[in-house]
Amino acid sequence: MTKRPTLQELVGRVSQLVSPPEIHLRLHEVIESPVSTSDSIAEIIMQDPNLSARILKITNSAYYGRRRIETVSRAITLIGTRDLYNIALAINAMRVFEKIPSELVSVPVFWRHSLYTAIIARLLARRARVLHPERLFVAGLLHDIGCLVLYSEFPEESRDALLVADGDEAILSEQERSLIGYDHAQVGGELLRLWKIPDTLCNAVAWHHRPLEAPDASIEVPIIAIADSLANRSEEGAFSGVGGHATRIDPALWARIGADESLVDDLWEDVEEQFAEAAQTLMPGMR
């Protein structure tokens, strides 16, 4: 019987496949520098015309209140360096993780669910007055990227887990831990550490199916868990291609973000409008 790799061994094995592009590493270095400026950040972004165009498109959408922004430098001035960096990270990450091959996943369904979760996470973060809510958009967008790795590295076990789960992500993660030894959430959390994403967001991804067991009590954990569950309730944003299904959210999770189920109805109009525009920018040709 072949010995399965540990979680760290698996991530190390696929690290080249999902390594961040050079522009991301350069942006991270500049954004963390105490002497960085809007112009120095804009200069790096503008070296990638596709990235620049996508950033300008999303910053001019309903997602940001339809402001008129014509240059990356102006976007940084209005939105802030940290939020713009997070948008660039999200766009870069989608391009990289799209390269992971898998016969077990519908790419449009996968990224629709990811984008729905990202938008809901950002809206929840804003309502909870979380600093830099764009961080939660990135974590939501990438919360299931571990699935792509498991589908690629363990196709038979993943197929069995998917059949048993029948669209229920909580059951899927349980089956993955039983059959493989770790689940897609754990894999995703470790991969994001390679991208130098803050530990609070890595932990939110790693524990989004077991949020009440997370060793980190930060607010990011319940936000991603709730956003994922709400996305799965919708027809278009569900993890499964067969449509949404009822998902229960523990009241303890709502309490940790200072809200309750009554918030849900107010979210959907914003979610649907923002999804339509964000999808055109982040998922061209995949809707």
C-alpha positions as CSV (number, residue, x, y, z in Angstrom):
1,M,0.0,0.0,0.0
2,T,1.4,3.4,-1.0
3,K,2.1,5.7,1.9
4,R,0.0,8.9,1.6
5,P,1.9,12.1,1.8
6,T,1.3,14.3,4.9
7,L,-0.5,17.6,4.4
8,Q,2.9,19.4,4.4
9,E,4.4,17.0,1.9
10,L,1.4,17.3,-0.4
11,V,1.5,21.1,-0.4
12,G,5.3,21.0,-1.0
13,R,4.7,18.6,-3.9
14,V,2.2,20.9,-5.7
15,S,3.8,24.2,-4.7
16,Q,5.3,24.7,-8.1
17,L,1.9,24.2,-9.8
18,V,0.3,26.9,-7.6
19,S,3.2,29.2,-6.9
20,P,2.4,32.9,-6.9
21,P,3.4,34.8,-10.0
22,E,6.4,37.2,-9.8
23,I,4.2,40.2,-9.9
24,H,2.4,39.1,-6.7
25,L,5.7,38.6,-4.9
26,R,6.8,42.1,-6.0
27,L,3.6,43.7,-4.9
28,H,3.8,42.0,-1.5
29,E,7.3,43.3,-1.0
30,V,6.3,46.8,-2.0
31,I,3.1,46.9,0.0
32,E,5.0,45.8,3.2
33,S,7.7,48.4,2.7
34,P,7.4,51.5,5.0
35,V,8.5,53.7,2.1
36,S,6.1,52.4,-0.6
37,T,3.9,54.9,-2.5
38,S,0.8,54.7,-4.6
39,D,2.9,55.3,-7.7
40,S,5.4,52.5,-6.9
41,I,2.5,50.1,-6.5
42,A,0.8,51.3,-9.6
43,E,4.0,51.0,-11.6
44,I,4.2,47.3,-10.8
45,I,0.5,46.6,-11.6
46,M,0.7,48.4,-14.9
47,Q,3.4,46.1,-16.1
48,D,0.6,43.5,-16.5
49,P,-1.9,45.0,-18.9
50,N,-4.5,42.3,-18.3
51,L,-4.3,42.8,-14.5
52,S,-4.5,46.6,-14.9
53,A,-7.6,46.3,-17.1
54,R,-9.4,43.9,-14.7
55,I,-8.6,46.1,-11.7
56,L,-10.0,49.2,-13.4
57,K,-13.1,47.3,-14.5
58,I,-13.9,46.0,-11.1
59,T,-13.2,49.3,-9.3
60,N,-15.6,51.0,-11.7
61,S,-18.4,48.5,-11.1
62,A,-21.3,48.4,-8.7
63,Y,-18.9,46.5,-6.4
64,Y,-17.3,49.9,-5.6
65,G,-20.3,52.1,-6.1
66,R,-19.6,52.9,-9.8
67,R,-16.9,55.5,-9.2
68,R,-15.2,56.9,-12.3
69,I,-11.6,55.7,-12.0
70,E,-9.5,55.9,-15.1
71,T,-6.0,55.0,-13.8
72,V,-4.5,52.5,-11.4
73,S,-3.0,55.4,-9.4
74,R,-6.4,56.9,-9.0
75,A,-7.8,53.6,-7.9
76,I,-5.2,53.3,-5.2
77,T,-5.9,56.9,-4.0
78,L,-9.7,56.2,-3.7
79,I,-9.6,52.6,-2.5
80,G,-6.4,52.4,-0.7
81,T,-3.2,50.4,-1.2
82,R,-4.2,47.4,1.0
83,D,-7.6,46.9,-0.7
84,L,-6.1,47.3,-4.2
85,Y,-3.4,44.8,-3.3
86,N,-6.1,42.3,-2.3
87,I,-8.0,42.8,-5.5
88,A,-4.8,42.1,-7.4
89,L,-4.1,39.0,-5.3
90,A,-7.6,37.7,-6.0
91,I,-7.2,38.2,-9.8
92,N,-3.7,36.6,-9.8
93,A,-4.8,33.7,-7.7
94,M,-7.8,32.9,-10.0
95,R,-5.4,32.8,-13.0
96,V,-3.0,30.5,-11.2
97,F,-5.5,28.0,-9.7
98,E,-7.4,27.7,-13.0
99,K,-4.3,25.8,-14.2
100,I,-4.9,22.8,-11.9
101,P,-6.4,20.0,-14.1
102,S,-9.3,18.0,-12.9
103,E,-12.0,15.9,-14.5
104,L,-14.1,15.9,-11.3
105,V,-15.1,19.6,-11.2
106,S,-17.1,21.9,-13.4
107,V,-14.8,25.0,-13.6
108,P,-17.7,27.5,-14.0
109,V,-19.7,25.9,-11.1
110,F,-16.5,25.9,-8.9
111,W,-15.7,29.5,-9.5
112,R,-19.3,30.7,-9.2
113,H,-19.5,29.2,-5.8
114,S,-16.1,30.7,-4.9
115,L,-17.1,34.2,-6.1
116,Y,-20.5,34.0,-4.4
117,T,-18.8,33.1,-1.1
118,A,-16.2,35.9,-1.6
119,I,-18.9,38.6,-2.2
120,I,-21.0,37.4,0.8
121,A,-17.9,37.4,3.0
122,R,-17.0,40.9,2.0
123,L,-20.5,42.1,2.8
124,L,-20.6,40.4,6.1
125,A,-17.2,41.9,7.0
126,R,-18.4,45.4,6.2
127,R,-21.5,44.9,8.3
128,A,-19.3,43.6,11.2
129,R,-17.0,46.6,10.7
130,V,-14.0,44.5,10.0
131,L,-10.9,46.4,9.0
132,H,-10.0,46.0,5.3
133,P,-13.0,43.9,4.3
134,E,-11.4,43.2,0.9
135,R,-9.2,40.6,2.8
136,L,-12.4,38.5,3.3
137,F,-13.2,38.7,-0.4
138,V,-9.8,37.1,-1.1
139,A,-10.3,34.4,1.5
140,G,-13.8,33.7,0.3
141,L,-12.7,33.4,-3.3
142,L,-10.0,30.9,-2.4
143,H,-11.7,29.0,0.4
144,D,-12.1,25.9,-1.7
145,I,-8.9,25.9,-3.7
146,G,-7.8,22.8,-1.8
147,C,-10.5,20.9,-3.6
148,L,-8.7,21.4,-6.9
149,V,-5.5,19.9,-5.4
150,L,-7.3,16.9,-3.9
151,Y,-9.2,16.3,-7.2
152,S,-5.9,16.3,-9.1
153,E,-3.8,14.3,-6.6
154,F,-6.4,11.9,-5.3
155,P,-9.0,11.5,-8.0
156,E,-10.4,8.1,-6.9
157,E,-10.8,9.1,-3.3
158,S,-12.2,12.5,-4.2
159,R,-14.8,10.9,-6.6
160,D,-15.9,8.6,-3.8
161,A,-16.2,11.5,-1.3
162,L,-18.2,13.6,-3.8
163,L,-20.6,10.7,-4.4
164,V,-21.3,10.3,-0.7
165,A,-21.5,14.0,-0.1
166,D,-24.1,14.6,-2.9
167,G,-23.5,18.4,-2.8
168,D,-23.1,18.8,0.9
169,E,-19.7,20.3,1.6
170,A,-19.7,19.4,5.3
171,I,-20.1,15.7,4.5
172,L,-17.5,16.1,1.7
173,S,-14.9,17.3,4.1
174,E,-15.7,14.5,6.6
175,Q,-15.3,12.0,3.8
176,E,-12.0,13.5,2.6
177,R,-10.6,13.3,6.1
178,S,-11.7,9.7,6.4
179,L,-10.4,8.6,2.9
180,I,-7.3,10.8,2.5
181,G,-6.3,12.0,6.0
182,Y,-7.1,15.7,5.6
183,D,-9.7,17.8,3.8
184,H,-9.8,20.4,1.2
185,A,-10.1,23.2,3.7
186,Q,-6.9,22.2,5.4
187,V,-5.1,21.9,2.1
188,G,-6.3,25.3,1.1
189,G,-5.1,26.9,4.3
190,E,-1.6,25.5,3.8
191,L,-1.5,26.6,0.2
192,L,-2.4,30.2,1.1
193,R,0.5,30.3,3.5
194,L,2.7,29.8,0.4
195,W,1.2,33.0,-0.9
196,K,2.1,34.9,2.2
197,I,-1.5,35.5,3.1
198,P,-2.0,36.5,6.8
199,D,-2.5,33.7,9.2
200,T,-6.0,34.8,10.2
201,L,-7.2,34.3,6.6
202,C,-5.3,31.0,6.2
203,N,-7.0,29.8,9.4
204,A,-10.4,30.9,8.2
205,V,-10.0,28.9,5.1
206,A,-8.5,25.9,6.9
207,W,-11.4,25.7,9.4
208,H,-14.4,26.9,7.4
209,H,-16.1,23.5,7.7
210,R,-15.3,23.2,11.5
211,P,-15.3,26.8,12.6
212,L,-16.2,26.1,16.2
213,E,-13.2,23.9,16.5
214,A,-10.8,26.5,15.2
215,P,-7.9,27.3,17.5
216,D,-8.0,30.9,16.3
217,A,-11.0,32.9,17.7
218,S,-10.7,35.7,15.1
219,I,-13.8,37.0,13.4
220,E,-12.5,35.9,10.0
221,V,-13.3,32.2,10.8
222,P,-17.1,32.6,11.3
223,I,-17.4,35.1,8.4
224,I,-15.9,32.6,5.9
225,A,-17.9,29.7,7.3
226,I,-21.2,31.7,7.2
227,A,-20.5,33.0,3.7
228,D,-19.8,29.5,2.4
229,S,-23.1,28.2,3.9
230,L,-25.1,31.1,2.5
231,A,-23.6,30.6,-1.0
232,N,-24.7,27.0,-0.8
233,R,-28.3,28.0,-0.2
234,S,-28.4,29.8,-3.6
235,E,-29.2,28.2,-6.9
236,E,-26.4,30.0,-8.8
237,G,-23.8,30.0,-6.1
238,A,-24.0,26.5,-4.7
239,F,-21.0,24.2,-4.6
240,S,-23.0,21.5,-6.3
241,G,-24.0,21.9,-9.9
242,V,-27.5,20.5,-9.0
243,G,-28.5,23.8,-7.2
244,G,-28.8,25.1,-3.7
245,H,-29.8,23.3,-0.6
246,A,-30.7,24.1,3.0
247,T,-27.7,24.7,5.2
248,R,-27.9,25.3,8.9
249,I,-25.7,28.0,10.4
250,D,-25.0,27.6,14.1
251,P,-26.3,30.6,16.1
252,A,-22.9,30.7,17.9
253,L,-21.3,31.7,14.6
254,W,-23.8,34.5,14.0
255,A,-23.2,35.7,17.6
256,R,-19.4,35.9,16.9
257,I,-20.0,38.5,14.1
258,G,-22.7,40.3,16.0
259,A,-25.6,39.3,13.8
260,D,-28.3,36.6,13.2
261,E,-30.3,35.0,10.4
262,S,-32.4,38.1,10.0
263,L,-29.5,39.6,8.1
264,V,-29.8,37.2,5.3
265,D,-32.7,38.6,3.3
266,D,-31.1,42.0,3.2
267,L,-27.9,40.6,1.7
268,W,-29.2,38.9,-1.4
269,E,-30.0,42.0,-3.6
270,D,-26.5,43.3,-3.1
271,V,-24.9,39.8,-3.6
272,E,-26.7,39.3,-6.9
273,E,-25.9,42.7,-8.3
274,Q,-22.2,42.5,-7.3
275,F,-21.9,38.9,-8.5
276,A,-23.1,39.8,-12.0
277,E,-20.5,42.5,-12.4
278,A,-17.6,40.8,-10.6
279,A,-18.1,37.7,-12.7
280,Q,-17.6,39.6,-15.9
281,T,-14.2,40.8,-14.6
282,L,-12.9,37.8,-12.7
283,M,-14.6,34.9,-14.7
284,P,-14.6,36.0,-18.4
285,G,-15.9,33.2,-20.5
286,M,-16.8,31.0,-17.5
287,R,-20.4,32.0,-16.7
